[in-house]
Amino acid sequence: MFDRSPEVVRRLHGNIRRVLLGKDDVVRFCLTSLFAGEHILLEDVPGVGKTLLGKALARSIDGAFQRIQFTPDLMPSDITGSNLFHAEKREFVFFPGPVFANIVLADEINRSTPRTQSALLEAMAESQVTVENRTYPLPQPFMVLATQNPAEFEGTYPLPESQMDRFLLRISLGYPAREWELQLLAQHQNSEPVDTLEAVVSAEEILALQAAVRKVRTTREIDEYLLELVHATRRCPELRVGVSVRGMLMLHRAAQAWAMLAGRDYVVPDDIQTLAVPVLSHRVIPEGYLHGSQREAVESLVARLVQEVPVPA
């Protein structure tokens, strides 16, 4: 399957960038999460294309798609599903919730309460849902693409550390360049371009790519470099909590997927350096107050540690 991966990547990337203009790096990060078999968190101000990216990715894959609009009154059963009494069968029957899909867009996830947010924990960690002591497997491939507004915005509930740790990457889209915004004005004049997208990749091809990612090679020197970077976050006096073992494994898997996106079957130091901030910065907790925006300060700190750790020859 590795020989076919560049063609699959080209189809997916080309289809998504038809509607998400000028954001090639964002698309690559999103595909990295998909091919790694993990989940991604898009954090940015409203209206910059977070939901659009989720829709474009889902429409590009021939699989089931569900969008969950997180609100303060959303209940856990509204996500996972529940047992309801079936009058004709005269018994309780499980009715699956919207989490039973290949691509789940958790829109504005931090507008719901922590209790509701936690309903996704088991699904994201084990690709299954347990309701009343019975476990139901989720469709494969399974990916949660969550969007959230910055914590400084009104009406938000910060995601707990355990929930944040389930996301492979946390990225921002940012505002598009002026020339891309001019194209967006023309593109959206008469219709929504995302509604015209068609599937270009099957669910089976995605599963094959996810299996191929695990075969991407890393050398002893690369593993030592990755581990030293993780240990640097644990030794840093400005961080109260460094990167966990899961975070270390997540960075390794992300580097494998990024390398495959680049058409390689081996990881190089540049892969780890590129991914360190989006993979690690939401897994550390700063010691006290950091000047400026909390997120920007932590990302700057992780980027500094990347520069300080020696790169293997």
Order of alpha helices (4+ residues) and beta strands (2+ residues): alpha-alpha-beta-alpha-beta-beta-alpha-beta-beta-beta-alpha-alpha-beta-beta-beta-alpha-beta-alpha-beta-alpha-alpha-beta-alpha-alpha-beta-alpha
